[in-house]
């Protein structure tokens, strides 16, 4: 059976989970429509998710649709978070998708997180259709929504339905048809397809509506054009059109189960006994219980390491959230038990760099966690490590001389969620100290250092020369050699590379050094007395000298932001933005409302967000998302 791994993505509160519930109801998976405000949705099963009314962790649920060729298509729907504090969870899900439904509010329009998701979907070339939700709400628009959608896309969008009695409880949708619609469809398709353009310009036989919709399906699968459907997920209006679109416009896969195994892990769960279950998408091959498998892991230094283990249990999703203990085939989402050290981002079988890439920057904040009962410190650290297995970017660790329990964060909501999980799942009451900013260091210029065996100041039986220089932004640490590999024992080369990676965890100001290229320029040893320990000690010394020669610039995390506010609130909002170190763009005015976008230090996001209601008479909205790092002005902070 062809399989479609589908993501439902949206800005928070656009109606993503409500649409998911409606899809499950309409396809017969559920007999009850869960409501976010009632806390009884199928995919938000976590107690915290139901209490807060937001999706925190990705969930998988399966249903079947009938294609236009009367073939059943199995849909594995992956519900993802909409809140910016959980972008890492979204990123992991994106790697396993065949297609997506992007939910946009027809009232609020294209919102900040919507634009972020569009950029990521386009970069990964994931086909998606668009559902313009909430057409029965006062303030819903058709033309403005379409204009906003087209303005956010690299390609184009075409509405296949339009609302009738927009903004009222009697609102419905009708399918667009007729000569005017066909002319618009063909014209838009010709703008992005040379073959159609040639036929359009040359005046050859005009396309029929069936031919044009066939071309739309082809271009949608390529990620060039995106069908748009209007409706209301809460009332069910227009949802049948979305269900039809899943098999009509998004590419279901029939991958080869005879090919070598290749799967990617996007989620880890631990049960009450501590047993780990990995959620993985099978891109090719078959996986069965008791299979001995090779899997690859990219560690924090960027090195891909190979592991091996035996799978003890494999289950696949069959209907709703029900799983069946059967072999997993290509295209399936499987839960895998038995690989105790498997982590999110690991790949079973071969390693594919395209699936192992990052699309969001790592967290730019951190907080020290303290157990209310000092006797719970050891249990607290164990609990945080277990949570780190489920979300590696939490990165629970012991920091500094005082060995403080520290976690990485995207924002304050994430801190609240971790605290609630510690209390609810582990019975540990803990306090989070005030959030602090995590800086990085980038190399300023080229630096070089060399120490030779037998020269003054070198007590190690080794020769090491290293050059360090700036690398592309976002590239991490790249290590290379200008010496012959056979000039040293392999264990000595390994000692040098591992020491380079670990030593760059603390730069001239104590922050992690990244986005640089380190090259081994000289090497030598004294047989048979030299040891790997000589190379580890000397490499750390030489690298630090090279780093001092190159110099580093301390950079702070920054976030892009968007503020929607009444026009009469522009002045106080701009004043506050400048006060917190933001760089706003000129306001975009729209009658009585306006929008301000720009960049501000991530450390100021929470404080500014709390001030927005007071600055805008309670009518403003604020959204931000991490985008990277910028140099610190003034004295560099020291860790």
N, C-alpha and C positions, 0 to 999 in steps of 0.2 A: 504494500500500500504506500503511495507517495506520502511524504511527511513534510509539513511546514512548521518550522520552529519560529513562532511569532512573538514579537514583543509589543506590549502596549506601553507607550511612552508619552509623557506629558509634563508640563509645568504643574506644580502642586495645586490641587483644587480645581483642575480643569475638567475632572470627571473620569479619570482613567480607571479607577477601581469600580466606579458605577458602571462604566461600559463593560468591564470584564464580567461583572455580575450579570448584566443583561445578556451578554453573549452566551454565558453558561446556561442561563434560563432558556433562551431561545433555541439552543441546540440540545436541550433535554438532559443536560448534566445535573441540573438542580431543579427542584420543584418549588423553591422559595427564593424570592429576590432579596438578597442581603442588601442592607443599607449601611453606608459608612457612618451615618449619624446614629444608627441603632447598634453599631458595633458587632454585626453578625455576618460580615462578608466572608466568602469562601477563602479568598487568598490572603486576607489579613487575619490570620489565625492567632498571631502572637497577642498576648494580653496587652502589651504596651501599644501595639498597633491599633487595637480596638479602642483603647482608652483615649489615645491621642487623635484617632481618625486619620492617620497617615500610614503609607506603606514604608516599612523600614528595610525589610529583607525580601529578596526576590522569591517568588513562589511559582511553582509549576502546576498547571492543570491541563487536562487533555480532553478534547472533543473531536467530533468528526463532522465534516461538511461534504456535500456532494458537488463535484466540479461540473463545469458546463458540458463535459464529455460523459457525464453520468458515472464518474469514478469517485469512490470515496477517498477523501484526503484526511489523514490524521493530522490534527493541529495540536502541537504542544505550545500552550500559551504561557509565556513567562511574564509575570506581573512585576514591574520594577518600581522603585521609589521615585517620587517626584520632588522631594525636598533636597535642596542643594547640599545639606550635610551628609547625604548618602550617595553622592555621585560615584563613589567607588563601587557600590553595589550595582549601579546602572552600567558602569564600564564593563564589569565582569559578564553581565548578561549579554551585552552587545556582541561579544565575540562568538556567540553560538546562534545568532539569529539568521534566518533566511529572509525575513521581511518584517515589517512593523506597521502598526497603526499609530499615527501621531494624532493625539487628541488636542484640539484647540478649542478654547471657549469662544463662542460667537458673541459673547458679551464683552469679555476683557480682551479678546483678540490674541495676537501673537505676543507672548510674554517672554521675559528674559531667558528662563530655562528652556522655553520652546526653541529659541534661536540656538542655544548651546546644543541641544539635542539634534536639531537639523544639521548643524555643522558636522557633528560626529557621524550621523547617519550617512551624510553625503561623502565624508572622507572615507568611510568604510564601504561605500557603494552598496549599502543595504536598501533595497527597494522599499518604499512605504506609500501607503495611502493615508489620506487625512480625513478625520472625522471632526466636523465643526459642531460642537456640542452646545447644549443649552439654548436652542432656538426658541423655546417656549418661555424664556425669561425676558422681562422688560429690559430694553437696551440692546437686545441682540440685533446684529446687522448682517446683511448679505454682502453688499458691495464692499464695505469697509473691511470685512473679514477676508474676502478674496484678495483685496489689494494688499493687506498686511501679510497674508500667506505668500503671495507672489514676491513681495519685497524681501522676504526672509530666505527665499530659495535661490540656489545657484541655477536651477533649471526653471521649469514652469509648472503651473497647476491648472487643472480644468475642472470646474464644478459639473458633476454628472447629475446632481439633484439640486433643487432649489426649494426654499421654504415658502409656504403659503400661510397667510395670517401670522407673519413673523412677530414674535414677542408676546403671544397670547396663549392661553391654555388650549385654544382650539387649533393651534398651529399644526400643520402637517407638511409633508414634503411631496413633491412631484418629480418624476423623472423628466429631465430636459430632453427634448426631441424637436424635430422639425428642421427646416432649412437654415434658420438663423443659428441654431445650435451646431449643426453640421458644418456650416461655414466657419464658425469660431474654432471648432475642434480641429478642422483640417488646417486652418491658418496657424494655430498654435503648434501643432505637430510639425508643420513644414518649417517652422522657425528653428527647430532643433534636429531635423532629420534631412540630410541633403537629398536623399532619394525622393522623399515626398515633396521637397521644395522644387526639385526639377520637374516633377510631374505637375505640380501646382502652377509653376510659372509657364511651362510649355503649353498649358491648357489641354493636356491629354484628357482621356476619359475621367470625369470626376469620380472621386472616391464615394462609395456608398457608405451609409452609416455603419454597416457591419464591418466593412474594410477599415474604416477610420478607427473604430473601437478595437479592432485587431491590432492596428498599428499602435494604439494607445497602450495595449497590454504589453507589446514588445518593448516600447520605450520606458514603460513603468518598470519592467523587469531589469532594465539597464540603469535605473535610477535617474533618468533624464526628465521625466514628466510624472506628475503625481495626481491621481484622481482625488477629488474632494467630494465628500458626502456630508450633507447637513442633517441634523436630527437632534434628538434628546435621549440620552442614555437612560435618564430616570424614568421617562414615560415609555420608552421603547420606540419612539418615532425614528424612522430611518435606519434602525439597527439591522433590519433584514437586508438592506442594501450593502451594509458593511460585510455581513456574512457572505453574501454573494461575491463581493469583491475579493475575499480572501483567496478563493480558488481561481478567480477570473484574472486578477492582476498581480498577485504575489506568487513567486515561483516555488512550487512544491518540489522537493528533491526526491529522486529515486537513486540514492548513492549505491555504490557497489559494496555488497557485504563480502564479496570474495577478495577484495583488495586487502592489503596489510592494515592492521588496526591503527587508527588515528582518532584520538578523542581529546577534548579539552575540558578541564575541571573549572566550573564557575561558581560553585557553592560548596561549603562544608557544614555539616550539622553534627552535633554530638548528642547522644541520648543520655539519660540519667546515669547509665553505667559507665559513661566515658567512651563508648564505642563510636568511632568516626565513620560517617557515611559521606561519600563524595558524590556530588551531582555533576555529571559529565555529558557533553554532547558528542555522539559518535559521528565523526565526519566520514569515516570509511571503516570497513571491516566488521568483525563480530566479536563480542565479548561474552564469555561464559564463566560461570562459577568454576573455581579451581584452575582457571587459566594462570599461567606464569607470565607476567607482563613486564615490559621495560617501560619506565616512565621518566620524564625529564622535568627538572625543576630549575628555575632561574633564581639564584640566591641574591642577597642584597648588593653584592658587588657586581652583579650583571652577568656572572658566569653561569652557563647552563651545565648542570651536573646530571648524570644518569643514575637512576636507581632501579631496583628490581624487586618484585614481590609477587605474592600469590593472592589472587582474588578469592574470597570465600563466599561471597554472595553478590548476585546481580539482579536488579529489579528494573522494570520499565513501566512508565505510565501508560495506562490502558484506557481509563475513563474517569474524568474528573480528577480527583487527587488519589484515586486508587492505583496501586502498583501491583504488578504480578511478577513473581520470581521466575523469569524466563530469560534466555539469552538476549542480549541487546544487539540490534542490527543497526546498520548505517542509517543515520537520520534520527535515531531514538535519543531521548533524554533518559539516562540510566542513573540509578543510585548504586554505588559500588562500596562494598564493605571488605575489609581485609588488608588494605594498604594503609597501615597505621600512621605513616609519616607523610602521606600525600597532602598537598596544600593547594589552595586556590591558585589558579594560573598554571598548574602542572599540565603536561600533555602526555598522554599514553601513546606509545608507539614513537613515531618520528617527531622531531621538534620543528615547528613552523614559526619563524620569527614574526610573520604577519599576524598570527594569533596571540603572540606573546608581547605585543606592544602595549604601551600605555597611552591613553588619550586625555586623561586629566592629570594635573600635577599632584604630587603627594601632599598630604596634610601639611599646612603651614603653622599649626598651633599644637601645643602640648599642655598637659596638666599633670601635676603630681597627685596621686591617689593615696589617701591615708585611711586605714581601717579605724572605725570608731573604737573598736576593742583592739588594743595593741597585740593581743594574743592571736588575732586573726591575720596578722601580716603574711605569714607563710601561705595560708589558705587563699588570701586575697591575690597574691602573686600567681598562684596556680590557676585561680579562676580567670584572671586577666590573660594569662597565657592561653587558656582554652578559648577565650573570646577572640584572641589574636589569630588562632587557627581558622576561625570562621570569618574573620576580617583581618587579613595580614597588615593592612595599613594602620590598624590600631597600634601595632608595634609595641606591645607591653615590654618594658625593659627596666633594669636597675641602672640608674644614672648617677654619675658623679661620685665623689668621695663618700658621701653619706648613703649611697646606694638607694636613692629615692625610687619608689615605684612610679613610673612615668608612662603615659600613653599619648599617642599622637591623635589629633582631632581635626576635623574640618570645621566644627562650630559648636555652639553651646547646646543645641538640641541633641547632638550626638552624646555630649557629656551626660545629659539627663537620661538618655536611653541606656547608656552603659551602667549608670548608677542603679537604675530600675532593674536591669538584668542581674546585676550582682546581688541585689536584695531578693529578687523573685526566684532566680534559678539556683543561687548558691547560698542564700541565707546570710549574706555578708553585708552589713551596713558600712558604707564607706563615704568619705567626704572628698570632693575634688577641690583642690586649692585653685586660686585664680589662674585662668588660662594665660599662658605666656607664648611669645612668638618664637618659632623655630627659624633661624636664619641659615643661610648657606654661604660658602665662600667660593668665588670663581677666580681662577688664575688671571693675573693682570697682563703678564708678558711671558716671554720664553725664559726659562731658568735651567741651569745645568750644574751638576756636581759630579765629582769623580773621586774615588778613593781606591788606591792601588795597594796590593799586597806588599808589606815590608816598608811602606813609607811612614813617616812620622804621623802619629795620631790614628793609625789604623792597626788595631790589635787583633783583627779578625783575619783568618786565612782565606781571604776572598778579595776579588776586585769587582767593583760595581760602579758603573757610570749611568746616570739617569738624566734625561731631559724631560721637562714638563712644560706644556704650552696650552693656551686656551683652545677649547674645542667648541663645536657648534652648541648653541643653547638647547638644552634638553637631551643632550647626547650621553650624559652621565660620565663615567670614567672609561676611556679607551686605552688599552695597554698594547704595546707593540714592541718589536725587537729590530735592531739594526745589526745584531751579531748573529753568527751562525748557530742554529739550534744545537748542532752537535758539538759546539765548543764547550758546553757544560753538561754535567749529568742532568737528566730530566728532573730529578728531585731538587736540584739547585734552582733550575728555572721555575719550578712550581713554588719553591720558597720565596723567590723574588717577587713573582706575580701576586701571590697571596698577601705578602707583606705590603706591597704597594696598595692593594685594594683596602686592606684593614687600616693602614696608617692614614689614608685620606679621610678616615672617619672623623679626624680632628685636625683642623688646619691651624694657621698662624693665630687665629682668634678663638680657636676651640670649636668651630662649627665644621660640619661636613664639607669637604671640598668636592666639587662636581663640575661637569661640563669641561673636562680637560683631557689632554692626550699625554700619556706617560710612555716614554720610549727607553728601552734598555740600549745604551750606546756602547758600553764596554763591559767585559766580563773576564774573569779568570779565576783559577783555583790552584791549590797546591796539593797534588796527589801524593800520598793517599790520606793526608791529614785534614783536609777541608771537610766541613760538615754543613748540613742544611742550616743548622743554627748560626754558623758564621754568616751565611747569606741573609738570614732573617734580621740579625742585629745590624749588619752593615747597611742593608737596604733601607731600614727605617732611618738611619742616620743620614745617608746620602739623599734620600727623598726629602727630608726636612731641610737640608741645605739647599737643594734645588728649589724647594718651595719658597724659602726666604729670598733666594735670588730672583725668582719670578714675581713675588708679591701676590697678594690676594685682595679682592674686593668683597666686603661683606654685603650680602643682598637679603632683603626682607621679602616675605610673601606678599603678593598683592592680589586683589580681587576686582574683577569688573563688576559694576553695579548698574542698576536701573531704578529710578524713582519715578512713580506716577503720582502726580499731585495737582491740586487746584492751582490755577494760574496765579491767584493772589498770594500763594505761599512760596513763590520762587525765591524771593530775596532772603528770608530766614533760612531756607534750605541750602541755598548756595553759600551763605555765610558759614553755616555749620560744616558743610562739606570742606570748605577751605580750611576751617579750624582743625579738622581731623587729618589734614594732609592729603585730601583727595585731589584728583585732577579731573574736574568735570568738563564735558563737552558743552557747547552752547545749547541752551534749552530748546526743545522742539515743541512749539505751541500748536494746540488743537482746540480752537474755540475757548472753552472755559477750563480745559485741562492742559497739562503739559507733561513732558517726559524729559528727564535728565539722565544721561548715561556718563560713564567715565570709569576711572580706576581709583581705588583707595587702598591704603594698607589693610591687610587682612586682620591685623590686630585691632583695628577700629570698627570692624563690621558690626559686631554685636552692640557696641555702645551707640553707634549711629542709628542702627535699626530701632533701638528702644526710644530714640528721640523723635523718630518720624511722626508718630501720632500727634504728639504735642505741637510739632512744627507745622502740621497740615490740618489742624482742626479735626483730627481723626479720619480724614478722607484720603490720606496718602498710603501708598503701598511701596515696599522696598524689597528688592531681590538682588542677590549677589552670587558669584560663583568664582572659584579660584582659577587664576590664569597663569601663575608663574611667580617669578621673583624680579625685583628691581634693586639697583644699588642703593645702599643706605647713605643718606646725606648727613654730614657731621661726623663726630667721633664714632668709629665702628663699635658696636656692642661686643662684649667678650663673654663667651660661655664659661 
